[in-house]
Amino acid sequence: MDDKTFDWHQEAGKQWDERASFWNQNSKSMWDTGSRKEIIPFLNHYLYPGATVLDVGCGDGYGSYKLSQAGYKVTGMDLSEEMIAKAKRLAGEVITFRREDIIHLSFAEESFDAIMGINVLEWTEDPLKALQELDRVLKSEGSACIGLLGPTAGPRNNSFPRLYGEKVICNTMMPWELKRLVEEEIGWKTIGGKAVYKKDVTEKEIAALPEELKQAVSFMWLFLFQKE
């Protein structure tokens, strides 16, 4: 597929529609006991009860549901129609779910107290434009919890075909690159961070390492940014 025929937004929506059932089969375990189990507790340290939260790339809505159960007023959005349909069936009575493009959000400026985006920015065509949109809809002094796939994450294999010149919907990005992009271009302040590791890595083994080396062996790195 060449540059002239590749429509990233159309292709991304199509691929995530195709993955919706597979994702739905695994999301509950990821959020309850797997790689995403520590995200809501991490976010709880920075948000007040009743805060309005935009869950960007909400998928089938289970993470949005967990946020709602934690006491937040949640709006979920995703590019995939199939994902949004599943999300509405799960928790549409208590959470607003909308099909949205992260680069062209329909929400008004400063609509949300906080944003949660887990493994989303590395699946955008233009991460900087996506961050600029998130900045637009986030309130002043609002918080953004961004989870980025680390170097050891299996899903990063989706970006490998780019080495053969193929067009892909996965952008490979390092945690340090996201931090630099956010601080230099968006102007948010980094106020927290946390690693998610594969089971082969123990906290004791990496406790003395500097942050960049901890990131280098991470499955996912969680950032907590604050809009100035």
Secondary structure by P-SEA (a helix, b strand, c coil): cccccccaaaaaaaaaaaaaaaaaacaaaaaccccccaaaaaaaaccccbbbbbbccccccaaaaaaaaaccbbbbbcccaaaaaaaaacccccbbbbbccccccccccccccbbbbcccccccccaaaaaaaaaaaccccbbbbbbbbccccccccccccccccccccbbbbcaaaaaaaaacccccccccbbbbbcccccccccccccaaaaaaaccbbbbbbbcc
